[in-house]
């Protein structure tokens, strides 16, 4: 009788839990989205540095930077 009660209680705990409410799921979700944000940030910085280096190398008198025309 005791084992039946333990089985029923544990099965209720398993069936009542929602799939996305576990700590491990939140941890994996946070790591994934954090990695994506860091990657996006690094790509933005890299592209900005590349753009500015190309802009400095040009002999043109007008260079567009962040949507604004910058006269040299």
C-alpha positions in Angstrom: 0.0 0.0 0.0 2.8 2.3 0.8 4.5 1.8 -2.5 1.3 2.4 -4.4 0.9 5.7 -2.6 4.5 6.7 -3.5 3.9 5.7 -7.1 0.7 7.7 -7.3 2.2 10.8 -5.7 5.3 10.7 -7.9 3.2 10.2 -11.0 1.0 13.2 -10.1 4.2 15.3 -9.7 5.4 14.2 -13.1 2.1 14.8 -14.9 1.4 18.1 -13.2 4.7 19.7 -14.2 4.7 21.8 -17.4 7.4 21.1 -19.9 9.0 24.5 -19.9 9.1 25.1 -16.1 12.2 23.2 -15.2 15.4 24.9 -14.1 17.5 23.1 -16.7 15.3 24.3 -19.5 15.5 27.9 -18.3 19.3 27.5 -18.0 19.6 26.2 -21.6 17.2 28.8 -22.9 19.2 31.6 -21.2 22.6 30.3 -22.5 21.2 30.0 -26.0 19.8 33.5 -26.2 22.8 35.0 -24.4 25.1 33.4 -26.9 23.0 34.8 -29.8 23.1 38.3 -28.3 26.9 38.1 -27.8 27.3 36.9 -31.4 25.1 39.7 -32.7 27.0 42.3 -30.7 30.4 41.0 -31.9 29.2 41.0 -35.5 27.9 44.6 -35.2 31.3 45.7 -33.7 33.2 43.9 -36.4 31.2 45.3 -39.2 31.4 48.8 -37.8 35.2 48.5 -37.5 35.4 47.1 -41.1 33.1 49.9 -42.4 35.1 52.6 -40.7 38.4 51.2 -41.9 37.1 51.1 -45.5 35.6 54.6 -45.1 39.0 56.0 -44.0 40.8 54.4 -46.9 38.5 56.0 -49.5 39.5 59.3 -51.1 35.9 60.4 -51.4 34.9 63.6 -49.7 31.6 62.2 -48.3 31.3 59.1 -46.2 28.0 57.8 -44.8 28.2 56.8 -41.2 25.2 55.6 -39.3 22.8 57.2 -41.7 24.4 60.6 -41.7 26.7 62.1 -44.3 30.1 63.0 -42.8 32.2 65.4 -44.9 36.0 65.0 -44.7 
